[in-house]
């Protein structure tokens, strides 16, 4: 790389970033025309600043431009005040004028210019000797022509007092022209004509015709794009155009036209808004023409520049000669500054990084121009205080006056050596951080690659979801059937360790039991007894409970609870109280209907889930037992005294009886299966329900749900992992010091273990949320469809586009009568049209429009 600032980073690129680095041999003599004067070192900062001001005054008197670089905004302000006292004209970049910063730096090469900025300000902008002609021309044109506020005042005059008064105002102002009034009237006539067409065909029909004429797109295709744009489905609109091999810029143009004509409809309601709208349109046109004029003159395309001045109002042809004069003057000033020695760069302090200092020096002598640089230092600077400042201070106080600087090549080498040491120290820190980040970088790459493949469709979503269910099902069967004691023992030890005080041995019993409630029948414990136990005694007591639970076969209840968290095992118990309370008669028939429907659902679920894996004789016994219990529960629900209070009291008992029957059905069925059969049954049952949902919501929406579920699971677990990894990095140093191990090795080992756990947690999260969230996804789909339909009805406002049979264009027919003021509003709110979308401001103070797209105007109230 040829950048002098990057040469100091050679070691970082080669060792840290593993990037090959070389610097071309600069053998052209003009590369060496900058003069780098030795640094001047003073005793304290105030004396140094006074020396900087003297240097600025001395050099600026010769006519050379100066760039003064500081290390902070505060120091820039201090130098600014000192130069102001000396009446030295200058510009300050103090991070308060971001938009004009680059322009100020670009003009820092003009004769006698003094510019103060931080070392980082204006980087990327070349300082041209004599000034930047394009920037000078832009400033001159902006100063010569009208601004936005002036044009807005003229537009207000036009709307409020008429064309004649507006033309008089334009003639009386040097920066305005009567042609601007004509241009605004032309714009208004164009939009009025569009509004008249919109009155008949609606804004959608008008914009569709515009897109058809300008972009050669079929009318029906344009209508489809606009329908997608109206409901903010811009990506879908772009994908639709890509399939048709049409430029997607049509979408941006549709959005622009839609917003433009919507804003015009709003402007029709208020004179000031109309004036502002017209002024904005004309000023945007004028502003674009100004930039085109400057580029044409600088490119010596005078015919194009002349055409711009002839077609754009209030654009005098004299601007061409003025811009040419500016270009000529800037070239003369460039030669003058070149002869004086070019740009002089002053550094108020050495930076820790040589790269920053070299970049500041490099602002001078660009592209073969002459230039010079000098740095001013004091023993109070941060760099000098850290490396040898006190020794130099004792030397200077004995032998050197305060205002006499030290200039020595030896001192320059000492300063450069200090910078190298700081850079080396910072490099070691970054290298250490990089070694930690390498682990995270590989994990981040793997995670983001998986997200990308999900988004682009490269990953099989069905396989990904099925893998998640396979993992969770295998874990459930292993934890609650095959290895119940071992699994519970590990969870007991972890819970006691997490809720115990290591110093005192006290145990937070409530926390431990809450953690283990889904694994053990906690209610069997005698709380008074276990409350006084130490951790070892509590562990033994809980393990005893686990063995009893397995011996009695009660661990199947815990398995059933764990399964029900993510698999829809059985239908919900019907609310008979609500069903019967809403009826005045026919309670017995309704009860029988519910019973028949409910038992059919249970039988279907039983057959789908477990029945085919059980011996037929045993299967029928299990079913008949459960069926009898359910029928008994229905028979005990009395309808002889129909009242809401009686039904509600019976509902509680009914729910308990049915839940008990359903639990017994599942427990008996699970007891009849071995582990392998249960794994197969669960996987097939999950697959069955997934196919049901796919048919229910459609394949496209089903895949969209899968994609959303996978991405949310990855994002959720990844965020948690990043927090845990940061905590691990902070803690690993102390842990490794106590064990006398390499912290980086320990961090890598623990990090990979945590990453593997995160991957498993993603799978568990997918399985846990799948069936719980797909129902809410269906509800969201329904709401979006209803909202889109309502918006489409309102935007079309009763019109329908009908393609003619002969294929010769289209015609627009009204599919419903025009809405009257006292008719119900088409939006479905239930209000009268005049009190809803027919009212000015509409609902929620939105702009009111009539059903044919024109604005609803206020009726003038006549005086009585």
N, C-alpha and C positions, 0 to 999 in steps of 0.2 A: 504494500500500500504506500502511496506517495505522501499521505498526510503526516506532517511532522509530529503532530500530537500523538499519533498512534505508535510511533517508534518506541516510545517509553513503555508501551504495553506488550512488547514482543514476548516477554516471558509468560504473561498471562494468556496470550493467544496460543502459544506453543504448548505450555504445560497444563493450563487450566481448561482451555476450550478445545485443545487438541486440533488446532487449525494451523496449517502451514503459513508462514509469514515471511515475506521478503520485501525489500525496499529497492526500487529501481535506482540505478546510478544516475544522479542528476548532473550531467556533464555539460549542460547548456549554461553559458555565463550569466544569463539574465536571472537565473535562480538564486544568485548570490548577491543581489543588489541591495538587500536590506542591511542596514547597519544596526547591530545590536550593541548599544553602549553598555559599559559595566554598571552593575547595580550600585546605587548610592545608599549607604546605611547610616542612619542617624540615631542619636541617643534615645529620644522619646518620640511619640507619635505626633504631637502637636508641631514639633520642629519639622518632622517629615512632611506634614500636610502643607506647611508654609513653603517648603522647598518645592512641592508639587505645583503650588499656585505660581511661584516664580518661574518654574519651567514652562507652564502653560502660557503665562504672559509673554515670556521671551520668544517662544516659538510662534505664537499666534501673531505677534507683531511683524513677523516675516511674511505672513500670508499663508503659511502651511496649515492644513487641517490637522486637528488633534483628536484622537480617541483616547479617553481616560477610562481605564478599566478598574473597577473596585471589586472587593470581595463581598460586599453587603450593601443593601439599600440604605442603611443608616450612614455608612461612610460616604455614599454618593450624596446624600442630603447635606452632610457636613461640608464637603468640597463645594457643593452648589452654593451654600451660604457664603463661603469664603470668596468664591469667584464673583458673587453678586456684589460684595463689598468693594471689590476691585473694579467694578463696572466692566467685566469681561462677558460679552454675549456668549451664551452657550445653551445647549439643550440637555435635558436630564431624562434618562430612562429609569424610572423608579418603580416599575411594575404597577403603575396606576393607569397607563394608557396602552392597553394591549393592542388595540387595532392600529394605532399609529406608530408602534414601536419599530416595525420593519421599515416603514417609510422614513423615519428619522435616521435610522442607521444607514439607509441607502444614500441619504444626502450628506453623510458625515464627511465625504471627500471634497466638498466645495471649499473654495479658498477662504481661509480664516475661520472655518467652522470648528467649534469646540463641542464635543459630544461626551457626556459622562454616562457610563452605563456599567452594570455589573459584568463580570467576565462572561456570563452565560447569555446576556441579552443580545438579541439580533443575530444569533448564529444562523448561518444558512443564507444570509443576505450579503452579497458582495458590496464592498464599499468602492465605488468607482471614483477615480480622481476627476474632479470637476463636477461631480454630481450625477445622478441617474436621470437621463433626459425624459424617460417615460414617467417617472414620479414627478418631475418638475412640470411636465406638460399636464398631468392629471390635476395637480394642485392649481395650475393657472386656469385650466378649463373650469374647474369647480368654483374658483373665485370669480370668474367672468360671467358664469351663467346662473340661472335661478336655482334655488334649492327647493326641497319638498314643501316646506312651510309656505313659501311665497306662492307656489303653484296652487296650494290648497286654498289660500286666501282668494286667489283669482277664481277658482272653481266655486267657492261660496258666493262670490259676487255674481257669477253667471247664473247660479240656481236661484238666488234670492231676488236679484234686481234685473235680470235679463241680459241678452246678448249685447245690446248697445252699451250699457253701463260697463260691462266686463271688458269690451274692446277699448273703451276710453281709459279704464284703469291700466290695461296692458300698454297702451300707447304712452302713458305718462310715466312708465317705469322703464329704466334703462335695460334691465335684465329680462323683461317680458316682451312678448310680441302678440299682436292681435291674431296671428296664425294659431297660437295656442288655444284661443277661444274656439276657433273653427275646428281644431283637432278634437277638443273635448266634445263639441256638438256632434262631430262625426262618430266618435266612440259611443255617445249616447244613442244616436240614431241606429247604430249597428246593434246595440243591445236591446233597443226598443223593438226592432224588427224581429230579433230572436225571441223576445218576450211574446210578441204577437203570434209567432209560430208555435211557441210553447203553449199558448192559450188553447190551441187546437189539438196539438199532438202530444202535449206534456214534455217535460224536460228530457225524459228518457228518449222519446222519439226524435226530438231535435238533435240531441247529442249523437244519437246513433246515425242520423243522416250526415252530420258533420264528420264523424269518424269514417263513414263510408266514402265520402267525397275526398277526404284528405289522405287516407291511408289505404284505400282500395281494399276494404274489408266488406264482406257481405253484410247486408243490413241485419239479418237474423243473428249472425255471429256477433255483431256489435251490440245488439240488444242483450244477448246472453252475457257478454262481458260487463255491460252496465248493471245488470241484475246482480252479478257477483260483487261489483264495486260498491253498490248501494248497501249491501250487508257487510261490507268491509272484508270480504274474502279475496284480498288482492293476490295472494299466492295462487289460489285456485284459478283466478282469471289469467294469470301469467302462464300457468301450466296448460290451460285450455288453448291459449294462443300458440304455445310451443308445439302442441300436438297438430295445430293447423299450419305450422311453419310460418307464422306471422310475427313480426317484430313486437316484442313485449312493451315497447314504448307506447303502444296504444293504451295500455292500462294507465300509465302516468298521464297521458293526455286526457283520458276519460276522467280521472280524478281532478285534474286541473279545470276542465270545462265544467264539471259538476259543481265544484267549489265556486268557480267564477260566477256562474249563473245563479247559484244559490245566494251568493253575496249580493248580486244585483237585485234579486227579489227582496232581500232585506233592505237594500238601499232605497227602494221605491217607497218605503214607509216613512222615511225621514229625509228632509232636505240636506242636513249636514252630512248624513251618511252618503247621500248621493254625490255631494260635492267631493267628499273624501274618496269615494270609489273612482270617479272620473279623474281626479288628480293622480291617484295611484297608477291608473292605467297609462296615462300620458307620461308621467315621470319615469316609470319603468322603461317605456320605449325610449325616452330621451337619454336615460342613464346608459342603456346598452349602446346607443348610437355614439355617445361621447367616447367610450372605450374603443369602439370600432374606428372612429375618426383618428384617435391618437395612434393606433396601430397602423392605419393606412398611411399616415404622414411619415411615421418613423420607418415604414417599409418602402417609402418612396413610391407609393401607389396613389398619385395625386388625383387621377381620374376617379378612383373610388371615393377618395375623400371629398372631392367636389360634388359627387352624386349624393353623398350623405348630407352635406350642408343644404343642398337644393330640396331634398325630400323631407327633412326633419324640421319642424317649425322651431323658431327661436334658436337656430344654429347658424350664426353668421359665418360667412366664408372667410372673414378676416382671421378666424381661429387657425386656419391652415398656415398663413404666413407667420402668425405668432408662434405656433409650434415649431415651424422651421427655424425661426430666429432663436428659439430656446435651444434647439439642437446645435445650432451654430455657436451660440454663446457657451454651451457646456463643453463643446470641443475646444474652444479657445481657453476656457478655464482649465480644462484638463492639461493642455500643453503648459499653461502657466504653473500649475501645481507640480507638474512633472519636473519642470526646470528648477523649482524651489526645493525639490527633494522628496516630494510625495507625502504620504500620510505619516504622522509621528504618533506612535502608540506609547502611552504612559501607563505603567502598572503601579497601583498604589500599595501592593502587597504581594508577596509570593504565596501561591497556593500550595497546598500539600501535594498536589499532583503536578508533575512537570507537564503533563499533557495539557492541562488547562492553561498554564503559562505559555506554552508553545502555540496554542491556538490563538491566544490574545496577540502574541507577537505576529502571528501569521495573518492578522487582519491588514497589516501593512505589506507593501511590495507584492501585491497580487498580480499574477500573469505578466511578470516582467517589469512592472512599475517600480520606481524607486520607493524607499521608505526607511524608517528607523524606529527603534524602540528603546525604552529605558525603564527599569523598575526602581522604585523608591521603597526602602525598607526602614524599619525602626526596630530597636531591641525589644519593644513592647509587643511586636507582632507575635501571633500564636506560634508560628514556625520557629522564630528566633528564641522565644522563651523555652521551647521544648528542647532545643539543641544548642547549647553553648552560649545562650544570651547573657547569662550572669557573668561569665568570664570576660566576654567582650565589653560588658558594661563597666566592669572594674578597670579595664584597660583604657576605655574612652574617658572615664571621669578623671583619670590621672594625667592623660597626655593630650586629649583632644577637646577643643571647645564644642559646645552643644550644637552650634550651627554649621560646623565643619563636618562634611560627610567622609566616610571611609570608602575609597574606591580601590579595589584590589582583586586581581584575578584569583588569588589564593582564597579570598573570602567568597568569591563566586563558586569556587569548587567546593568549599565547605557547605555552602547553602545547597548546592546540587546534591552533595552527599547526604545532607539531612533529608532532602526530598526523597532520595532513593531509599533511605532507611524506612521512612514512613510508608512509601509505596510497598516496600517489602513486607512490612508489618501488616498492612491492609491486605496484601496479596495472600499472606498466610491465613488470615481470617477468612477471606473469601474461599480459599482452597479447602479449608476445614469445613466450611458451610457447604461447599460444593460436594464433598464426599458424603455428607449427610443427604444432600438433595438428590444425589445420584439414585439412591434407593427410592425416594419418593417420585423421581422423574420416570423411572421404569414402571412403577405402579400407576402413575398418572397416565402414562402413554397407553397402558393396557386398558385402563378404565375408559378413557376417552375414545379409544379405538372401538371398544364394545358399544359405546353410545352412538358413535358414528355409523357403525354397521346396522344398528337398530333403526336409526333415522333414514338411512339410505335403502333399507330393505335387503341388505346383503345377508342378514342373519335370519334364520328360520325361527319366527316368533313362536310357532306351535311347539317346536322342539325345545326352545328355551323355557317356555312355561311348563311343559311336561317334565323337563329335567328338575325344575323346582319342586313340583309335586312328588316326583320319585324320591328326591332327597328327604323331604319332610315325612312322607309315608314310611320310608325305611327307618328313619329315626324314631318315629312314633312306635312302630311295632317292636323295634329293638329295645327302646327305653322302657316300655310298659309291659312287654310280654317276655321277650327273650332274656333281657338283662335288667330286669326291674330292680333287683337288690343293689347291683353295682351302680346303676344310674342314680338311684335315690341316695346311696351312700355318698357319692361325689357331690350331689346337690346339698346334702346336709352339711358336709364339711365346708363347702364354699359359703353357705348361708351363715353358719356359726362364725367363720373367719371374718366375714364382712360386717357382722353386727356384734363383734366382741371388741372390748377395749384391751389391747395387748398388755398394757401396764398393770391394770387392776384385775383383769380376768372377768369383768362383769359382762353379761350377755343381754342384749336388747331382745327379750323374748318375743315381744310383739312383732318386731321386724323379721325374726327367724321364722315364726309360724306363718306370717303373711306370705313370705317367699315360698314356703313349702305347702301351702294350702291346696294347690292343684295336684300335688303328688301323694298326699297322705290324708287319711280321715282324721283331721286335727281335733274334731269334736270329741273323740274318744279319750283324749288326754285329760288327766286331772290337773287343772291349772295350778291349784295350790301346791301340788307336789313338784311339778317341773319348774315353778317360779324360783325355787331356792337351789336349783342344780347348777353346778359349774359346767363349763363347756364339754368336758369329757362325759360327765353323767348325762347331760342333755343329748349328746350324740348317741350314746348307748340306748337311751329311752326311745328316741325317734327311730333307730334301727330296729328295735324290738317291735315297734308299731308297724314298720314296713314289712317285716317278715310275717306278722299276723295278717296283714292286709293281703299279701300274696297267697298265703295258705288258704284264706277264705275265698280267694278268687275275686276279692273286691278291687284289685288293681284294674279290672276291666272297666269299673266306673270312671277311674281317672283317665283311662284310654278313651272312653266314650266322650268325656268332657273335652279332652284335647282334640279329638277328631271334629267335634261339633263347632270348634272355633273357625274352621276353614272349609268344611264340607257341609252342604245342606242335606243333613241325614234324613229328617222326617218333616212332614208338613206341620205348620203351626196349629196349635189347638184352637178350634173355632170359638169365637166369643158368642155363645148362645144367648147370653143376657142382652147383648146389643141387637142381635138378629131378631129375637122374639119381642123385645120391648118396642120395636118400631112397627109392629103389626097389631091390628085391632082384632083380627080373627085368624083362624087357620093355623094356630100355634102347633098343634100336633103334626099337621102335614109338613109344616116348615121344619120341625124337629127331625122328622123322618128323612126329609130331603137332605138336610145337613149331615145326618148320620150316614146315609148311603154314599154321599159324595166323599166324606172324610175317610170312611173305611176303604173306599176304592183307591184313594190317594195313598193310604198306608200300604195297601196290598201291592200297588204298583211300585212304590219305593222299595218294599221288602223284596219283591221279585227282581228288581233291577240291581239291588245292592248285594244281597247275600244268598238268596234262595237257591240259586243254581249250584252253589258250592256245598250245600248241605244234603244229606241223605233225604230222599223224598218223604219217608215215613217220619223221620225226626222233624223235617221242615214243616209238615202238616200239623204235627203236635204243637210245635212252637207257635205257629200261626193261629191255631184254634184257641190256644190259651190266651194269647193277646187279644184276639177278636172278642172272646167272651168278656174279658175285662173292660174293653171299650164299650161293648153293648150294655154291660151292667151300668156303666157310668151314664150312658144316654138314658137308660130306663129310670134311673134314680133322679133324673132332672124332671121335676114335676111341672106341668103346665095347667094344673087345675085351678090355680089362683094367679092369673096373669097380672103381674105388676112389676115395675122396674126394680123395686126394693127386693122382692122375693127372688127375681131372676138373678140379681147381682149377688145375693148371698149364696145361691146355688152354684153360681159360676166359679167361685173360689174352690169349692169342693170338687166340682166337675174337672177343673183344670188339674188339680192334684191327682185325681184318679187316672185321668188320661195320660198325664206325664209319666206316672208310675207304670202304666201298662206299656207305653212306648219304650221306656227304659228297659223294662223286663224283656220286651221283644228283642231289643238290640243286644242286651247282655246274653240272653240265651243263644242268640245267633252267633255272637262272637265266640262263645264258649265251644260251639260246635266246629270251629275252624282252627286249623293250625296257623303258624306264622306265615308260611309261604302262601297259603290260600287267602289269608287276610290281605296281604300285600297286593296280590293280583286283583282281588275284589275291589279294594279301594282305588287302585289305578284305573280299572275299567269303569267304576262308578263316576270318577272325576271326568274321564273322557266322555262318558255319556252326557253329563250335565254341560260340559263345554260345547258339545255338538248341539244340544238344545238351545243354548244361548246364541250360538252362531246362526242357527236358523231363525231365531226370534228377532234379532236386531240386524241381521244381514252381514255378509262376509266383510264388506268394506268397514262398517262401523266396528265389527268385532276385532279386526286387525288394528284399527285406530285405538281401541281400548287396550289391546295387548301392548301396543307401543307405548301408550301413556303410562300404563302400569309398570312396565319394565324400566322406563326412564325415571319415573318417580322413585322407584325402589333403589335404583343405582344412586341417584342424587342424594337421597335421604341417608343412606348408609355411608356414602363417600364423604359427606359433610361431617358426620360423626367420626369417621375414621381420621379425617384431617385434624380435628380437635384432639383426638386421642394421641395421634402421632406427635403433635406439638408438645403435649404433656410428657410423652415418653422422652422426647429430646431433652427437655429440661431436667427430667429426673435421672436419666441414664448416667450422667456424669458422676453424681453422688453415689449411686448404686455400684458403679464399676470401680470407683475409688475404694469403697469398702471391701470389695471382693478382689481388688488388684487385677482387674481385667481391662482389656482395651475397650473403651466406651463405644468406638465405632463398630467393632465386631459385635458387641452386645446389642447395639441399636439395630444393626442389620438383621440379626437373628430374631429379635423381638418384633421388629417391624414386619418381617415376612410372616411370622405367626399371626400377627394382628390382621394382616392383609388377607390371609387365608380365612380367618374368622369372618372378616367383612364379606367375602365372597359367599360364604355359607349363609350369613345373615340376609344377604340380598335374596337368595333362593327362598329362605323362610318367609321373608316379607312378601314376596310375590305370591306364594301359596296362601299366606294368611289373609291377604287383602283381595284376592281374585274374586271370589263369589260375593264378598261383602260390598265391593265397589262397582261390580258390573250392573247391579240394580240401579245405583245412583247414576251411573253413566247412561242407562236407558232413560231415566227421568230427565236428565240434562238434555239428551237428544230431543225428547218430546218438547221441552220448553223452547229449545232453539228453533225447532221446526215451527212451532206456533208463533214465535216472535218474528221469524223471517216471513211467514205468511202474512202477518199483520202489517209489517213494514212494506211488503210488496203491494198489498191492497191499498195502503195509503199513498205510496209513491206513484202507482199507476192511476189512482184516483178514478176508478170506474172505466178505464179504457182497456181495450184489448187489441193487440196487433194481430191482424188476420192476413195471411199470405193469399194473394189472389191465385185462383186456379190456373190462370194462364202463365203465372210466373213473372208478370210484368210489374214488379215492385210490390208495395204493400199498401194497405189502407188501414185506418184506425177507426174502430167502431166502439161506441159506448155500450158497455155490457150491463150497466145499471143506470137508472135515471139520475139526473143531477141532484145533489143533496141540497135540500132546503135548509134555511136557518133554524127552523123548529123541528127538523127531522133528527132521528138518532144519529150520532156521529159514527162513521164507518169504522173507527178504530176499535169499537166494541166496549167503550168505557161505560155506556149506558146513559151518558149525558146527552143533552141536545147539542146539535152541531155548533150553534152559535156560542155555547158555553164551553166548548172543548176546542177542537182544531179550527173552528170557524171564528174563534175569538182572537183578537190581536194579541200576539204573544203566545197563543195556543196554550196547551197544558204545560205547566212549569215555565211559563214566560218564554216559550219558544216563538219564533216568527210564525204568524198565522198565514195560511194559504188556503185558497178555495179548492174545491175538488178538481177544477180544471187547471190548477197550477198557478193561477194569478194571485197576487197578494190580496188579502182582505183589507179593504180600505175602511177607515172610520167614516161613518155617516155624519155629515155636519148637522148639528142640532140648530134648528131655526129658533130665533128669538120669538117669544110670545109677546 
